[in-house]
Amino acid sequence: MSKSLLFRALAGADVRNIRRDPLLIWMLCLPPALAVAFRLLLPWLRDLLLQRWLFDLAPYFPLIASGLLLIPAMIGGVITGFMLLDERDEGVWSAVAVTPISLARWLGYRLALPVAVGTILAIATYPLAGVAPLRIVDLVAISIVASLLAPITALFLAVFAENKVSGFAMIKILNAVNLLPIMSWFVEPPLRWVGAAIPSYWPMRMVWNAASGQGYIGEAAAGLAVSAVVVTLLARRFEHLTHR
């Protein structure tokens, strides 16, 4: 079997596995559902806060939007991470060694899939929210950088979770860490740069800059670099586990 046919077979198997698991289907439906909920509830919440406490939520819409844009990538990573855990329990990691593709190529496929899913989901669902609208070129660029959270999430679960139960606990930790850069919205430099080592910091800053009409080339480059370092470290740990 050629490598292209093998990857096609893997993709078909992944689709079947997702379709058979209600939890994974629910996760895929979560980003558009949240986007619609934001579109319906945020205007009502803004009016409520203005009427009761004279507090305008609108200036904080880019902050809210930056968190919303991370969700598709995080979900794509969780789905892939759970699939990796299932494959570990089924002995797939060891079996890959006797297939026509190397473990590195197989892992590359595994990690490319959530990046693609996260990017497409973000581009498709973000406009539904109607929060801090972005130009399509900005949305695509930010979605690509944000999508690198997917392989980070997937590898983190595969490397550190013993099973899906402990995986759910780790998801809570990951979500908390990914949302920590929100705090940098409220502080000035140099404190603003404290979260720079967290991969989610950079796509968030890209959203804030784009929403205010500023450039984000430096933030995009930094985001790609930080994510690449984290993915490399986790991938090495993953390969170490498969050769034990």
FENMOQUI-V977610 format. One line per field, one symbol per residue. ss: DSSP state (H for helix, E for strand, C for the rest). A space follows every 50 residues. Layout:
ss=???
This chain:
ss=CCHHHHHHHHHHHHHHHHHHCHHHHHHHHHHHHHHHHHHHHHHHHHHHHH HHHCCCCHHHHHHHHHHHHHHHHHHHHHHHHHHHHHHHHCCHHHHHHHCC CCHHHHHHHHHHHHHHHHHHHHHHHHHHHCCCCCCHHHHHHHHHHHHHHH HHHHHHHHHHCCCHHHHHHHHHHHHHHHHHHHHHHHCCCCHHHHHHHCHH HHHHHHHHHHHCCCCCHHHHHHHHHHHHHHHHHHHHHHHHHHCC
